[in-house]
Amino acid sequence: MVLLACAALCGCQKKAEDAQAAPSRGPGAPSAPPQNVEELSQPLAKIDNVTITLGEFQERINRQSPYIRARYTSLEQKKEFLDSLIRFEVLAKEAYKRGLDKDPEVVRTMKQVMIQKLMRDEFDAKVTAETVPDADMKAYYDANLAEYVKPEEVRVSAIILKNRAQADRVALEARGEAGKTNKGFRDLVMKYTSDEDTKLAGGDLRYFDAQTKELPAPVVKGAFALINTGDVSTTIDAGNGTFYVLKQTGRRKSMTKSFEDAKPAIRNKLFRDSRMKAQKDFVDGLRSSSKIEINEANLARVRIDTSTAVDDGHGHDLTPPAMGGAQTPPPPPNAPVDPVPGGTGAEKPAP
C-alpha cells in the first residue's frame, strides 16, 4: 500500500506532453506522424473519476526498457498493459478510501519520494561532471601528484642486532629452513631482535622507496638488492652500531599516471565533492530560514532497542523496523511473484 500511494503521487505529477517522444524504431522503419496535445489527451479508460489518457499510457509504457516495450506491440498486449494500469488505480482508490494516504508510514514514504525528486530537480541539471573546470582538475592533479607518480617500493622484515658475530649466525639461520617462511622469519625476529618497536610488528618495516630517510641508507640499499619476494639478506651493517638481517616480503613497481589518464577519475571526484557541497549549502539555507526547536531533555529520554535481531529460520531478519523507517521484512523463499504494478514481481513492468 505504501508503494502504491507513492507511485500514485509520482504518476499524477507526469503530464501527457512528456509522452510526445515515440519509441525508437529500427533502421529503415517508417517514421510515425507526430502526435499533438489534443491526440495525446484522448481517454483510453476511466476508473470512476480517474482518466487514463493516450499520452499517459504511452508515456508509462515507453518508460520501460526496450526489452519490455517489445512485449507490448500488439493490441492484445497493449490491453494487458492497460489492465495493469486499471488494476493499479483500483487498488490506489481503495487505499485512499481506507485513509491510508494519511497513515504516518505512508506520509513518511511520500516525503522521502518528494525529497528525492526535489534533490534531483535542484541538482541534476545544475551540477554535473561536465561542469567541472579543467583548471580545477589540473590543480587537484598537481596538488596530489604523489597519488599518480609513485616510485618503486619494497617491503621487508628485519632482525636487528647489536653484535656482528651474532648477526652473521642469525643470517645463516634465517637463510636456511628456519627463515624460509614468513612465519619462520617472524619467529626468528621474536627470538633474536633487539629492537622492541619492530619486534611488536614481527620485524615488518612496511613499504618504502629508495629515497626514504626513515631507515639507514645501507639498509635501504640492501632491501632493494633483494630481487625476489622471500629472499633473505646476509648481514647488513647499518653504520650506527646495529646490524640487520632482511627478508623481502613485497615489491611494488613504479607508477606514472599522466594528467590525461587521471582526468576521468579526478573529474568524478570533484563532481561528487561539488555536488555534496551544493547539497549541504542548499539544506543549510533551508535550515537557516526555518524555525527549529530541539528539546534536549526529551531527546535524552529516547530509548534505543539494542536487543538481538530475530531470525525466521530462513536467514531473514524479523526485527520490527525502526519508527522512522518504511521498511518491511523480505518475502519468504519461493513467495509468489506479485504482478501488480509497483510490486516486487517481474511478470509485468511497473507502470
N, C-alpha and C positions, 0 to 999 in steps of 0.2 A: 504494500500500500504506500509505503514511503517513496519507493521508486516511481510508482505510478503518479503520485502527486507531483514529484519533481519533474518528471517527463512532461506532465500536462502543463506545468508552469512554463517550461522552456519551449514547448511546442506552440503555445499561444503567442510567444514573442516573435515567431517567424512570420514573415509576410509573404504573400503569394508572389510578389515581384522577384523574390530570390530564386524562384524556380524557372526563370526565363532561359537559363542556360540549359540546353538539351544535352543528353548523354553523348559521349564521344562515339563516333562512328568509324568503321573500318575504312581503309583506303579504297577510293572509288565508289563508296556508297553515296547515293543521292542525299543531298542535304535537305533537312526538313524545313518548311517555311517558318519564319519567326512567329512566335506567339505573342499576342498583345495582352494587355492587362485585362481587357474585357473577357477574352477567352479563358485566361487563367483563373478568373473569378467565378467561372461556371460551377455550379454544385455537382458533386458526384454522389454524395449521400448526406442524409440528415438524420441525426440522432436527437430527438426532441428539439432543443433549441441550439444544438451544435451542428454546424455545417462543415463538411469536408469538401473543399473545392478542388478543382482540377489542378490548380497551381500547388496547393498544399500537398496533395497526393504525389504529384510529380516531384516536388522538392524532397519529400521524405524518401521516396524510392530511389531517387538519384543520389541521395546521401550515402547509400550503401556502397560497398566495394564493387568493382567491376564484375567480380565473380558472382556476387549475389544478384546484381542487376540483371545479369544474363539469364537468370532463372525466371524472370518476370516479364517476358516479352510477349507472350500470347495473352489473349483476352481472358482466358480462364485463370491464368497465373496472376493477372492483374486483379481479378476478382478475389483471388485468395489473399493478396496483399491488402486489398481494401477491407476484406473481412477482418484482418488482424487490426486495422485501424479502428474499425467499428467496435471490435471487442475491447480495445484499449479505452475508447471513450465511454463505453457502457460501464466498465469497471471503475473508471475515474469518477463517473457520475455517482455511482453507488458509494464510493469513498467520500465524496463531498456530502452526499445525503446523510452519511453517518457522522459527519462533522470531523472527519479525520484531517481536513485541511487546517484545523485549529489544534490538532494534537501536538503537544510540545515537541515530541520527537520529529514529527513531520515538519514543524515550523523550523526547528534547528537545521534539518537537512535542506530545506528550501533556502535558508540563509546561506548555507555552505555553497549551494549551487549558484546563488546570486553573487556571492563574493568571488567565486571562481570566474564568473562571467565579467564581473566588474574589473578584476585584475587583468583579464585578457583584453578587454576593451581599452583599458587605460594604458597598457604597456606593449602589447603585441606589435602594434604598428609604430610606436614611438621609439622603443628601444629594441634594436635588432643587431645581429652580429655585423651586418653591413655598415652600421653607423659608427663602428669603432675606427678612429682615425689611424692611418699608417704611422703617423708620428708617435702616437701613444704606444703602439706595438713595438716600434723600434726602441723607444725609451725603456720599455719594460725589458726587452731583449738585452740591451746594454747594461741595465742595472742588475740583471740576473745572469750574466754571462757564464758564471760557474755552473749553471744548470745545463748549458748547451755545449760548452767546451770543457771537457774533462780529460786530464792526463791519465796515463796508465797507473793503475793502483795494484798493490799487492797486500795480502793479509797473511800474517804469520803468528804463530805462538812461540813463546820464548821461555827457556830455562835460564835464569840469571844467577850467576855465581860470582864469588869474590876471590876464587883461587884458580889459577891457570891449570894446575895439575888435576884438580878435581873436575874442572870444566872439560878437560880432554877425556877423562874417564867417562863422564856423563855423556859426552858427544858420541863416543864409541858405542855406549849402551843404547843411546837414542837412535843411532843409525842402524841398529840391529833389530831383532824381533820385538824388543820391548817398546820401541817407539814407532813401530810400523803403522799402527792405527792411531787415530786421533785420541781415542780413549787411553791407549797405552802411553801416548806422549803426555796427556794431562796427568796421568798417574806419576810420571817422572817429574813433572812440574811440582806436584804436591809433595813429592819426596825430597827434591833437591833445591828448588829455587830459594833464593834468599830475599826476593822482593815480595813483600806481603801484599802490595796493591795488585800486581799482576797475578799473584797466586790465587786470589779470590776469583779471578776470571779464567782460571785454568791456563794462564800464560798468554791469553789472547791479547794481541796488540791492535786488533781491528785493521781496517783498510787504511793505507796511507800512500801518498805519491812520493816520487823521488825527491821532491823539493821540501818535504816536511822538516821542520826544526824541532819536532817534539821528541825525536829519537836521535841518538848519536849517529853521526854520518857513517861510520863503519858498519853499524847495524843496518841502516837503510840500504847501503851498497850490498851487504851480504844477503839481505832479503830479496832484492831484485836479481841477484845472481842465481837464486833457486828457480829453475826453469819450470819444473812440473809440480803440480799440487801433490803434496805428500813427501817432497824432497826434504831432507834434513841436512843442516849445515855442519861443518866442522866448527871448532871453537872460534869465536869472533871476539877479538879484543876491542872493547868499546872505547878504550882510551881514557876512561875515568875510574879505573880500578875495578871495573866489572867485566865479566866475560859472558857472552851469550851463546846459547845453542838454539837455533831457529828451526821451525818446521813450517813449510809453506802450506797454508790451508785455503788459499783462494787467490785469483788474479782477475783483474778487470782490464779490458782493452781500453785504449784511449778513445774518446768520442768527440767529434766536432760536428755540430748541427748548425748550419747556416741560418741566417735570419729568415730566408725564404722557406726553408724546411720547417722552421719552428713557428712560422707565421700562423697557420691554421689553429694550432693549439693555443697560442697566445691570444688570438682573436676570440676564441671561445671563452677563455678565462676572463679576459677583460669585459666581454659581453655579460657573462654571469655576474661579475662584480658590479658593473654599472647598473644592471637590472636590479640586483639586490639593493643597491644604494637608492635607486629611484623608488623602489617599493617602500623602503624604510622612510624616505623623505615624505612620500605620499601619506603613509599611515601616521607618521609623526604630525603632519599638518592637520589631518583629521582629528587626531587626539587633542591637539592644542586648541582646536575650535570647539571641542566638546567639554561638557561639564562632567567630570569623572570624580566620584567619591568612593573611597575604599574604607570599609570598616575592618580594621586590622584585628580588633578584638574578636569579631565573629570569624574572621579568616583563621585565627588560631584555634578555633573550636571545630574546624573541619576534621572529620575522622577519615583516615585512609585505610581501606581494607587491604591488608597485606597477607590474607590467607592464601593457601596454595590453590592453584588452578585445579578444576575438576575435569577429569578425562571421561569421555563417554565410552571408552573401550575400543574406539577406532582411531585414536590419535587426535580427536577434536577437542578443543577447549570449550567446556560448557559453562565457564565462569561468566556470570552476567556482565554485560558491557558497562563501561563507566557511564555515569549520569550524563556527561556532556556528549556522549557519542551516539551514533546511529547505527552501531554495528549489530549484526545478527550472527548466530552461530552458523558455521558452514553446514551444508546439507550432508546427510549421511551418505556413505558409499552406495553407488548404484541407485541414487534417487532418480525418479523420472524427470526427463527434460521438460522444462516449462516453456512452451512455445509462445506464451503471452508476451507481446511487445513490452520491453522494459524488464523482462525477467532475466534469468540466468542461462536459459537454454540457447541452443544453436539451430533448432529446427526452422525458425523463422527469424528474419532480421528485426531489430528494434526499429520501429518507425521513427 
